[in-house]
Amino acid sequence: MITRVFPFLGFYLLFLFCPESVFSQEKKDYKIISIAFYNVENLFDTENNPFTFDDDRTPDGDDIWTEEKYQDKLRKLSTVITEIGRETTQQAPAILGVCEIENRKVLEDLIKEPALKSLNYGIVHYDSPDRRGIDVALLYRKDIFRLENSVAHELIIYNSKEPDKRVYTRDQLVVSGAIDGERMHFIVNHWPSRSGGEAASSYKREKAAALNKTILDSIFKKEPLARVISMGDFNDDPTNKSFKDILKTKKDPKGLNPHQLYNPMEKMLKKGMGTLAYRDGWNLFDQILVSGALAGNDYSTFQFYKAGIFNKKYLITENGQYKGYPFRSYGYSGYQGGYSDHFPVYIYLIKEVSSPEEGE
């Protein structure tokens, strides 16, 4: 497939020649944007928050988290963000969901980095009740996405062994707005971890999936043909119960009804691909799901085109015990000087536009 990209109205056009794809053999013009998600691995400032367990991420804490390290991490993350999906779009993501960020301040510092400052990212963030003080958030290009409203849905879970003890974890963030006049909804997730073991902790993620489904149902009730993207670090693989039994995700986009969810990451998992590594095995916890209205082949409106894992060579540990793993900021031996213990993921949305000749 040959592609050529040209600027057009704040987006970019793909000139595609795809004789064996869903596209016709004739040249067609498409707007294309990227949507991405990135677990940025504990992006904390250096100040101690007395109300959360962030003591390690301070200059006097176990991690010796200094201003120099903080600034280095901001610089490195900003570089990654500018390059996600850029091979096709020639621009940074229109929408970026993030998790493991401490507060709004770290996001403000991030988007002020030289690599990102000119892109004019906006921030949607709410403080969550997570004990560690980490939240989810959404960054959006103000020249591409028109923000309409947002809300944080609290995930309420009680310990299975101590029913009167609440498990405090991250909210699920819902952001609604328009891209090129087309209304879309984004849900940003960071589901409870597998601490204590996958099986013993699965009920927490199943509760998170149930909340996600409730949010989806409420959106579809108001907008039966709603275009929804749910993204995040789900701490489950695409084939786990939370996805297959509760959200009932599909691995094939064909024949979906508008309320069903397509998970393009399921096929990636079956190929052995992953976004994080643990004990020499790969998991694909970082995922982006799209609703049926975005998984069709009517390209008169934005539709899902392709998904990917952004795992460029510089994001991979080059040697040592963890060779081949994501190049992280911190490891068991302390500061590693890397980026994150997760790879970012992304999807492309495209839609057909009139060619200049047709508009004349």
N, C-alpha and C positions, 0 to 999 in steps of 0.2 A: 504494500500500500504506500503510495506516494502522497505526502502532505506538504502543503505550502500554507504559511500563516501570514496574515496581513492585519494591521490594526483597523478597527471599525467601531465607532461609537462607544469607546471605552472597553470593548471586548476585543476578541480576535476572531478572524475568519479562518476556517480550515478549508482548503481546496483539496478534496479527496478523490482519489481514483481507486475505486474498490470494486473490481469486476466480479468478485465472488461474495460480496457482503450484501447487507440489506439495502445498501445504497445502489442507485442505478448506475449504469455505465457512463452516463453523461456527467459532466462536471457539475457539482453542486456546491453551494456556499453555506457554511455553518458558523454560527456563533458557538463558542465553546468556553466554558468556565470550569474551574476545578473547585471541589469541596473537599476539605481535608480534616483529619483528626490527628492529634499528637498528645501522647502522654509524655510530658516534659520532665518527668522524674524529679519530684520534690523541688520545685522552683520556689524557694523561700527567700525572703529578705534576711538581713543579718540581725534584726531586732527581736528581742525576746517578747513573745506575747504571753502574758501571765495566765490567760484563759485557755490555752491549748498546749499540747505536748510538742512544742517546737524547740525545746531547749538544746537538742543536739545541733540544730542548724543556727548556731550563733558562734561568734568568735571564741567564746569560752566553753562551748559545748564539745561533745565527743568528736564531732565532725570538723571542728575548728573552721567553721564556715565564715570566712573573712569577706570583706568588701571586694578584694581582688578576685577571689573565686566567684563571687556572685556576678561581678561584671564580666568575667570571662564566660560564664555560662550564658548570660544574656546575649553576648556577642555571638556565641556559637549557635544558640537556638535561632536567633534572627537570621543567620545565614541559611540554616536548614529551611526555615519557613519560606524564604524567597525562592527556593529551588524546587519545592514540592509541586509536581505537575508541570513544571516550567518547560519541559522538553516539548510539550504539545501546545500549551497555551501562551508561552512566552511571557507569562506574568505570574505573580504570586496568587495563592488561593483567594477566591472571592469570599469564602466562608471557611473559618478554621475553628473547630472545637478543640478545647484543651482540657487537660485534667492534671491533678497534682500541682496546682498553683495555690500559694498561701493566701493571697488577698488581691484586691484590685491594684494595689500599689505595684506589685511585681509585673502586672500586665501593662500598666502605664509606663514602667521603666522599659519593658520589652519593646513596645511599639514606638518608643522614642529612639531606639537603636538606629544608627545611620542606615543600615540596610533596609529598615522598615519605615522610617519616618515619612518618606515621601509618599508611601502607599495609603496614608490616611485611614488607618484601621480604627473602627469604633469598638467599644467593649460592652459586653453584656455579662454581668457578674452579680451573684448574690452570695453572701456569707452563709455557709452551711453549718450544721451542728456537728460535723465530723470532729472526733476527739483530737486528731492530729492537726486539725486546722487546714486541711486541704480541700479545695473546691473544684468545681467544673466552671467553665466559662466559654463564651463564644466571641471570637473576633470577626469583624466583617468589614469589607471594603466599602466605604461610604459612597464611592462613585459607582458601585455596582448593586449593592443591596440597600433597599429602603426599609429601615426598621419601623415596624408598626407596634408591636407589643411583646412583652416577655413575662414569664412567671416561673418561679421555682417551686417544684412539687416535693414536699418532704417525704422521704422514705422512712416509714415507721416500722421497725422490726424489734421483736423481743427475743431474748436469748432462749434457745430451745431447751436448755437445761435449767435455766432460772427464769421462768416466765414473767416474773415481775421486774426483770432487769432489761432495760432498753439497750439496743445496739445503735449507737449514734454513727451515722454514715452520711454519704453525700446526697444532696438533692438531685433531682432530675430537672434540668433546665429546658424550658420550652421557649423558643424564639420564633416569632412570626413576622413576615415582611414580604417584600416583593423584589424579584429580580427581573428587570426588563418588563415590568408591569404584570408579571406572573406571580401570584401569591404562593408562598411556600412556608412550611413549618419545619423547624429543626429541633430535635431533642438531643441534648448532650448528657451522656451517662458516664458514671464511674461506679460500677456495681461493687458490692462488698467483696473483699479479697478471699482467697482460699486458705487464709490463716487457720490452723487447726486441722487442715486436710480438706481435700476436695469434697469428699462425701459428707463429712461432718458440717461443712459450711454451705452446702448446696442450697439449703432452705432459704438462706439469705438472698442469694441471687435469684431464686425462684420468686421470692417476694418482690424483688426489684423488677423482674420480668412482668409480674402481675401489675405493678404500678405503671410500667411502660404501656401495657395493653390498655389499662384504664385511660391513660392519657390519649392514646391513639383512638380509642372508641369515642371519647368526648370530642375529639377533633372531627372524626368522620360523621358524628351525629349532626354537627353544625354544617359541615362541608362534605357531603358524600363523595365528592371527587377530589378530596384534598390531596395535595402533593406534599408528602412527609418524608423527611430523612432523619433516621435515628442513628446516632453515631456514638462511639465511646470506647473506653476500656471496660469491657463487660466481665472480665475475669472468668469467662467461660468461653469455650470454643464454639464454633457454629453448629456443631452436632450435639451439644449438651441439651438437657431437658428444658432448660430455661428458654431456649430458642425453638426447639422442635415441638415441644409439647404445649408450651404456654403461648409464645408468640406465633407459633406455627409458621416459621419462616420457610421459604421455598428456595431451592438451589437453582431453579430454572425460571427465567422471567416470562416464558411463554404461557399465555392463557391465564394470567393472574386477574383476579377481580380487583377493583380499586382499593379494597380494604386489606388485601393480603400484602405480605412483605417479601421482597426479594433480597436474598443475602448473597451477593457475589463472592463473599469470602469463603463460602462453604466449599466450592470447587478448589480454591487455593489450598485450603487445609488438606484436602484429599491428595493434593500433589506434593505434600510435605512442606509447604511454605508456612512461615510464621512471622510474628512481630516481636516475640521475646523468647528467650531460651532459658531453660532451667534443667539442671542435671542432664545435660547433653540431649535434651528433647526440646522440640519447638511447640509453642502454643500460638494460636491466632486469636488473642483476646481483643485486639483492636479491630473494630469492624464498622462498616457503614451499610445500613439497610435502607432500602427505598420502597415506598409504597407502590401499589400497582399502577397508579396514574402516572408514575415516572418511569415505568418499565415497559412502555409500549413502543411502537414503531411509527407513530404519527409525529414526525419531526417538525410539525408546524408550531409546536410548543417544546419547551425544554424536556429532554428525555435522557435517561441513563444511557451512557455510551460504553464506559469502560471503568474498571477498578484496578487499583494497584497498591503495592507496598513500596514505600520509598526507602530503599535499602542500599543507597550508594556506598561505594567502597570506604569512603572516609567515615561512615557511620558504623563501621564494623571493626571489632577488636582484631588487631593484626597478629598478635602472638600471645604466648603464655597459656595458662590453663583454660582461659575463656576465649581462645582464638575462634573467630567466626561468630561470636555473640555480638549483640549491639554494644557499641562503645559507650559505656555509661559514665556518669559523673563520679559516682562513688561505688566502691566495691568493698569486699571484706578487708582489704589492706588499706583502705582509706581513699583519698581523693585520686581519681583516675584521670581527670581532665578531659573527659569525653562529653557526650551530648545527652544521651538518655538510654535507659535500659529497655526502651521500646522503639521500634521503627514507626514512623508515621504511616498512615494509610490515606488514600484519596480516591475520589471518583471524578469522572468527567460528565458534565451535562452538556448536551448539544441541541441546537435547533437550526432548522433550515431558514435561510434568509434569501430575499430576492437578490439576484446578482445585479451589479451596476447597469448591465445592458438592459435588464428587465425594468429597472426603475427609470430609465430615460424615456 
